[in-house]
Amino acid sequence: MNSELDPAFRAFNFSAGPAILPESVLLEAQEHLLSYQGSGMSIMEQSHRGRDYGAIHEEAVSNVRKLLGLRDEYGVLFLQGGATAQFAMVPLNLLGPDQTADYTHSGAWASKAIKEAGVVGKVHIAADTSQDVPARVPDPGNLDVREDAAYLHITSNETISGAQWKAFPRSHVPLVADMSSDIFSRPLDIGQFGLIYAGAQKNLGPSGIALVVIRKDLVERAPESVPLFFRYKTHLEANSLYNTPPTFSIYLVCLVTRWLRHQGGLASIHKRNDEKSGKLYGAIDGSGFYRGTAEVHHRSTMNVTFRLPSEALEDSFLDAADKENLKGLKGHRSVGGIRASIYNAFPAEGVDALVDFMREFEKKNG
Ligand SMILES: *Cc1c(COP(=O)(O)O)cnc(C)c1O
């Protein structure tokens, strides 16, 4: 059975993560599940040193390099443990024993990165918007970054609050960004960054791995006390094949990044994301019933957060939406409300369906 037979077979999946994947990617993976290109085996049953997997691995790296326009001075890594493992690996590798790392505190995800860095070494908060209402991120031109900071860490999109950096700081120390929920959603000047990382399950593929793009000179910073497996240098030298990588996840990342290139790359994806989120924010702003929770100039194109007049109405909104095949709209348990996650793979028709649903719901309940 596939979606062409039954339009309701696939939900409009607004889940914040793991999140929707492009349908063409899922269909292709399905087609090759029992026998990858005539091999008689799925790709997850083949050696990670074999020819078929080798080609996939190389293409995944190459797609990332092309999408970001990477020069030789940057390396691309696929590492296990998701973005959370990077909360630890970043300070383990970049924060020396007598140094301090600067972090911006913009919300729930930044707070986890800060907490982990504090286990490894000293942290200085360069700006704190975590308690601001409406939700916002720090002003990139107004950060208290120490002259001798080991690096400056930001969270480019706060998945829970729905606040997103629209411009990035120009920093005299390496800029490190957790881009888990908005990687590849817009063009990026990678030259501004020393390291970016993203857990895969929002905009890249399935959960469990993280993409890391690192300026190669930074891998030399890790102290000798860091175990080999937790050093960026180890994985850079091994081209992310130091041990058995999550081959099937990287295969899907390969297909998703190939799909992104076929969409016309980051500039056209950005345009579509602006259109999709613009429609939703327009529907919120055009009503006295719905209320956006992020500051207008900081609103995320990926996670659109809003509230209704009461929690009881939010509950019935979610129930009614679910019956219309609009799934995964419940806000994060820590903040409540509604969150529509509309990542790259989320179709424009799904946004239209939600906007129509919101109008109808307001008419009945407003
Ligand atoms: C989802 C998310 C994470 C956590 O990713 P895991 O892969 O579960 O470790 C970290 N940062 C941000 C911004 C996220 O959205």
The ligand as an SDF file (V2000), in Angstrom:
LIG
                    3D

 15 15  0  0  0  0  0  0  0  0999 V2000
   16.5330   17.4610   19.4830 C   0  0  0  0  0  0  0  0  0  0  0  0
   17.6040   18.3890   19.8880 C   0  0  0  0  0  0  0  0  0  0  0  0
   18.7410   17.9560   20.5950 C   0  0  0  0  0  0  0  0  0  0  0  0
   18.9040   16.5400   21.1160 C   0  0  0  0  0  0  0  0  0  0  0  0
   19.2030   15.6580   20.1250 O   0  0  0  0  0  0  0  0  0  0  0  0
   19.4930   14.1220   20.4680 P   0  0  0  0  0  0  0  0  0  0  0  0
   19.8310   13.5910   19.1210 O   0  0  0  0  0  0  0  0  0  0  0  0
   18.2490   13.5470   21.0710 O   0  0  0  0  0  0  0  0  0  0  0  0
   20.6370   14.0500   21.3950 O   0  0  0  0  0  0  0  0  0  0  0  0
   19.7230   18.8830   20.8790 C   0  0  0  0  0  0  0  0  0  0  0  0
   19.6060   20.1780   20.5030 N   0  0  0  0  0  0  0  0  0  0  0  0
   18.5230   20.6280   19.8370 C   0  0  0  0  0  0  0  0  0  0  0  0
   18.4590   22.0650   19.4290 C   0  0  0  0  0  0  0  0  0  0  0  0
   17.4940   19.7560   19.5080 C   0  0  0  0  0  0  0  0  0  0  0  0
   16.4210   20.1960   18.8350 O   0  0  0  0  0  0  0  0  0  0  0  0
  1  2  1  0
  2  3  1  0
  2 14  2  0
  3  4  1  0
  3 10  2  0
  4  5  1  0
  5  6  1  0
  6  7  2  0
  6  8  1  0
  6  9  1  0
 10 11  1  0
 11 12  2  0
 12 13  1  0
 12 14  1  0
 14 15  1  0
M  END
$$$$
